[in-house]
Amino acid sequence: MSISKFDLVTPTNVAATVAAFFNGTIDLDPASSEAANNIVQAERYFTPDNDGLRQSWKAKTLYLYPPRGSLLTQEHELYKLLFEKQTKFRKSAQRIWLETAINKYRKGEYEEAIVFLTSSEVALIVTQKLGIDLPMCVMNARPKLILDNAQLQPLKSVRSYGFLFYIPASQNMEKRIMAFQEQFSDLGRVYI
């Protein structure tokens, strides 16, 4: 999988809000690392070596901050149906992870999820093209991203914005959406 030379970790305020929203327990983070999980503290997580895209996501609660970068069709043969153009067409890794999250939700692999995106294009344009209409929080400040390394150094300059999508539980959906609005309004503006 082609990703950036370095990747980023969820900001601590986002991880804390997600954990609180899930009553203190994030069952699965399918796109993580050992260092990143020190902040997210998911019960289970997949690293790039495990390739979370190819794993089962059986869980009650799921948190996903997809890697940055892009993929070519031949770099990820399993997902070539996501690529509608020739093999040299690049696709955002965040888009592929978001599409995979939606597909796995529809298959019932997990009950509910929070997806954190830092790609404005994926969050605002791709979701419209694909008809993905989910409750969303647009962060009121640029997220305080952290380098994914042993030291977990804060990034000095962040150009991206933060978008948190809620993939709702089918049980008590209305109540959970209202809880999302209430809890995540501390981070930014929530759209339902």
Secondary structure, DSSP 8 states (H G I E B T S, - for coil): ----SS-EE--HHHHHHHHHHTTT---EESS--HHHHHHH--SEE--TTT-GGGS---EEEEEE----SEEEGGG-GGGGGG--S-TT-EEEHHHHHHHHHHHHHHTTSEEEEEEEE--HIIIIIIHHHTT----EEEESS----EESSTT--B-S------EEEEE--STTHHHHHHHHHHHHTTTEEEE-
